[in-house]
């Protein structure tokens, strides 16, 4: 099966500091690939280059065989790439349902004039978005909270809501930046089960996460960064035993988790 997303020799420098250098990997449909490494390893910078937030200094990003290097995030979204961020991007004063509906804005084909006058086409789009948002909330287990103000949700539910909104674009590739950060053990398990279900639907998932138990549990493939360079790559068992990875980041605890 061919890769949906390929990263080829990607690199970027900030003021003479080499933040990411010569990183390559690929993600196939239905695969969960995790990028791990210590703080400052370049993981989020890598995500920002892939998703169009940063223009790479070298290398390229290929989506479904097309070079999309440096393409704007909204254009990448139209091509099937969606992402979440470390910091929640939730509208706290809107309901859960309204937040989910907001995720459909890039796929709407109407115009402002029709929406202001509430013309039939506008009402139809609103109805379609409402139905789609409810299906997404059911998918992430938040349908019972649809009319709840988002600001009153637990942190774990907010993380699930953000993933739901990213799924509104029907992505082929989903980038998740620390989806379990700040969550307790129960919330983390709920999120990793949800991620696994999304992958089963054929979505290629690229994950940055510090919870090593979660990473080892759900990843098909792992890429390890240190000081902006890839130092290891492979399945969870192989990566957890790599001496360079243990020295740089994982320690013996992760290796023991892989044995469990």
C-alpha positions as CSV (number, residue, x, y, z in Angstrom):
1,X,0.0,0.0,0.0
2,X,1.4,3.4,-1.0
3,X,2.0,6.2,1.4
4,X,-0.6,8.9,1.8
5,X,1.9,11.3,3.3
6,X,5.7,11.4,2.7
7,X,8.2,13.7,4.4
8,X,11.5,13.8,2.4
9,X,14.7,15.3,3.9
10,X,12.7,18.1,5.6
11,X,14.7,20.8,7.4
12,X,14.5,24.3,8.7
13,X,16.8,26.8,10.4
14,X,15.9,29.7,12.7
15,X,18.5,32.5,13.0
16,X,21.4,30.1,12.3
17,X,20.0,27.4,14.7
18,X,19.2,24.1,12.9
19,X,15.8,23.2,14.4
20,X,15.1,20.2,12.1
21,X,17.5,18.6,9.7
22,X,17.1,15.9,7.0
23,X,14.0,14.2,8.4
24,X,12.2,11.6,6.3
25,X,9.4,9.1,6.8
26,X,6.0,8.1,5.3
27,X,2.5,7.3,6.6
28,X,0.1,4.8,5.0
29,X,-3.7,4.7,5.1
30,X,-4.8,3.4,8.5
31,X,-1.4,3.7,10.0
32,X,-0.6,5.5,13.3
33,X,2.9,6.9,13.2
34,X,4.2,8.6,16.3
35,X,7.0,11.2,16.5
36,X,8.6,11.2,19.8
37,X,11.7,12.9,21.4
38,X,12.7,15.1,24.4
39,X,11.5,18.7,24.7
40,X,13.1,20.8,22.1
41,X,13.7,17.9,19.7
42,X,11.8,19.6,16.9
43,X,8.6,17.7,16.9
44,X,6.1,20.6,16.8
45,X,8.4,22.4,14.3
46,X,8.2,19.4,12.1
47,X,4.4,19.4,12.4
48,X,4.3,23.1,11.5
49,X,6.3,22.5,8.3
50,X,4.2,19.5,7.3
51,X,0.9,21.4,7.9
52,X,2.0,24.6,6.2
53,X,2.5,26.8,9.2
54,X,6.2,27.1,8.5
55,X,7.9,27.1,5.1
56,X,10.6,24.4,5.1
57,X,14.2,25.5,4.4
58,X,14.9,22.2,2.7
59,X,13.2,19.0,1.6
60,X,9.6,18.5,0.7
61,X,6.1,17.2,1.8
62,X,4.2,14.9,-0.5
63,X,0.5,14.3,-0.1
64,X,-1.1,11.6,-2.3
65,X,1.8,11.9,-4.7
66,X,1.6,15.7,-5.0
67,X,4.3,18.1,-3.7
68,X,2.5,20.3,-1.2
69,X,5.6,21.8,0.5
70,X,4.8,25.1,2.1
71,X,1.2,25.1,1.0
72,X,-1.2,27.2,3.1
73,X,-3.0,25.2,5.9
74,X,-6.4,26.0,4.4
75,X,-5.4,24.6,1.0
76,X,-3.9,21.5,2.6
77,X,-7.2,21.0,4.5
78,X,-9.0,21.0,1.1
79,X,-6.6,18.4,0.0
80,X,-7.3,16.1,3.0
81,X,-4.9,17.2,5.7
82,X,-6.2,18.3,9.1
83,X,-4.5,18.8,12.5
84,X,-4.9,19.7,16.1
85,X,-2.5,21.8,18.2
86,X,-0.9,21.5,21.6
87,X,-3.0,24.3,23.0
88,X,-6.7,23.9,22.7
89,X,-8.4,25.9,19.9
90,X,-11.9,25.6,21.3
91,X,-14.5,28.4,21.5
92,X,-15.2,28.2,25.2
93,X,-18.4,30.3,25.1
94,X,-20.0,28.3,22.3
95,X,-21.8,25.0,22.8
96,X,-20.1,21.7,22.0
97,X,-22.4,21.3,18.9
98,X,-21.5,24.8,17.7
99,X,-17.8,24.0,18.0
100,X,-18.3,20.9,16.0
101,X,-20.3,22.8,13.3
102,X,-17.5,25.3,13.1
103,X,-15.2,22.5,11.8
104,X,-17.3,22.4,8.6
105,X,-16.6,25.9,7.5
106,X,-13.9,25.0,4.9
107,X,-16.2,22.5,3.2
108,X,-19.2,24.9,2.8
109,X,-19.7,26.3,-0.7
110,X,-22.2,29.0,-0.1
111,X,-21.8,32.8,0.1
112,X,-22.1,35.4,2.8
113,X,-25.1,37.2,1.0
114,X,-27.2,34.0,1.0
115,X,-26.3,33.3,4.6
116,X,-27.3,36.8,5.8
117,X,-30.7,36.5,4.0
118,X,-31.2,32.9,5.2
119,X,-31.9,31.8,1.7
120,X,-33.0,28.1,1.1
121,X,-29.4,27.1,0.1
122,X,-28.1,28.6,3.3
123,X,-30.7,26.8,5.5
124,X,-29.8,23.6,3.7
125,X,-26.1,24.0,4.4
126,X,-26.8,24.7,8.0
127,X,-28.9,21.6,8.3
128,X,-26.2,19.5,6.7
129,X,-23.6,20.9,9.0
130,X,-25.8,20.3,12.0
131,X,-26.3,16.6,11.1
132,X,-22.7,16.1,10.3
133,X,-21.6,17.7,13.6
134,X,-23.9,15.4,15.5
135,X,-22.5,12.3,13.8
136,X,-19.0,13.5,14.8
137,X,-20.0,14.0,18.4
138,X,-21.4,10.5,18.5
139,X,-18.1,9.2,17.0
140,X,-16.1,10.8,19.8
141,X,-18.7,10.1,22.6
142,X,-19.9,13.6,23.1
143,X,-23.4,13.5,21.7
144,X,-24.9,13.8,25.2
145,X,-23.0,17.1,25.7
146,X,-24.1,18.6,22.4
147,X,-25.9,21.6,24.0
148,X,-23.5,22.0,26.9
149,X,-21.2,25.1,26.9
150,X,-17.8,23.9,25.9
151,X,-16.1,25.9,28.7
152,X,-17.7,23.6,31.2
153,X,-16.3,20.3,29.8
154,X,-13.5,18.4,31.4
155,X,-10.1,18.7,29.7
156,X,-10.3,15.2,28.3
157,X,-13.6,16.0,26.7
158,X,-12.3,19.2,25.3
159,X,-9.5,17.2,23.6
160,X,-12.0,14.9,22.1
161,X,-14.0,17.8,20.9
162,X,-11.0,19.3,19.1
163,X,-10.4,16.0,17.4
164,X,-14.0,15.9,16.3
165,X,-13.7,19.3,14.8
166,X,-10.6,18.2,12.9
167,X,-12.5,15.2,11.6
168,X,-15.2,17.6,10.2
169,X,-12.9,18.1,7.2
170,X,-13.1,14.3,6.4
171,X,-9.3,14.2,6.4
172,X,-7.2,11.5,4.7
173,X,-4.2,12.5,7.0
174,X,-4.7,13.7,10.6
175,X,-1.9,15.3,12.6
176,X,-2.5,15.2,16.3
177,X,-0.1,17.3,18.5
178,X,-0.2,15.9,22.1
179,X,-3.9,14.9,22.1
180,X,-3.5,13.4,25.6
181,X,-1.6,16.2,27.2
182,X,-3.1,17.2,30.6
183,X,-5.4,14.2,30.6
184,X,-5.7,11.7,33.4
185,X,-5.3,7.9,32.8
186,X,-9.0,7.3,32.1
187,X,-9.2,10.2,29.6
188,X,-6.0,9.1,27.9
189,X,-7.3,5.6,27.4
190,X,-10.5,7.0,25.9
191,X,-8.6,9.2,23.5
192,X,-6.2,6.5,22.4
193,X,-9.2,4.2,21.7
194,X,-10.8,6.9,19.6
195,X,-7.6,7.5,17.7
196,X,-7.4,3.7,17.0
197,X,-10.9,3.8,15.7
198,X,-10.2,6.7,13.4
199,X,-7.2,4.9,12.0
200,X,-9.3,1.8,11.3
201,X,-11.5,3.9,9.0
202,X,-8.4,4.4,6.8
203,X,-7.2,7.7,8.0
204,X,-3.4,8.1,8.2
205,X,-2.5,9.5,11.6
206,X,0.7,11.4,12.5
207,X,1.0,11.7,16.3
208,X,3.2,13.7,18.6
209,X,2.7,12.6,22.2
210,X,4.8,12.5,25.4
211,X,2.7,9.7,27.1
212,X,5.0,6.8,26.2
213,X,2.5,4.1,27.4
214,X,0.0,5.5,25.0
215,X,2.5,5.7,22.2
216,X,3.7,2.1,22.7
217,X,0.1,0.9,22.9
218,X,-1.3,2.4,19.7
219,X,1.5,3.1,17.3
220,X,2.3,1.0,14.3
221,X,5.5,2.9,13.6
222,X,7.6,5.4,15.6
223,X,10.1,8.1,14.5
224,X,12.5,9.4,17.2
225,X,13.9,12.9,17.0
226,X,16.7,14.4,19.1
227,X,18.1,17.9,18.5
228,X,16.1,18.1,15.3
229,X,17.5,14.9,13.7
230,X,16.0,11.5,13.3
231,X,18.0,9.0,15.5
232,X,15.7,6.0,15.2
233,X,12.7,4.6,13.4
234,X,10.7,1.3,13.6
235,X,8.0,-0.5,15.4
236,X,7.5,0.2,19.2
237,X,9.4,-2.9,20.4
238,X,12.4,-2.1,18.2
239,X,12.5,1.6,19.0
240,X,12.1,1.0,22.8
241,X,15.3,-1.1,22.8
242,X,17.4,1.1,20.6
243,X,20.4,2.3,22.7
244,X,20.4,5.7,21.2
245,X,16.7,6.2,22.0
246,X,17.2,5.0,25.6
247,X,20.1,7.3,26.0
248,X,18.3,10.3,24.5
249,X,14.8,9.9,25.9
250,X,13.0,6.8,26.8
251,X,15.0,5.3,29.7
252,X,14.4,1.8,31.0
253,X,10.7,2.3,31.9
254,X,9.6,2.5,28.3
255,X,11.5,-0.6,27.4
256,X,9.8,-2.4,30.3
257,X,6.4,-1.1,29.0
258,X,7.1,-2.6,25.6
259,X,7.8,-6.0,27.2
260,X,4.5,-6.0,29.1
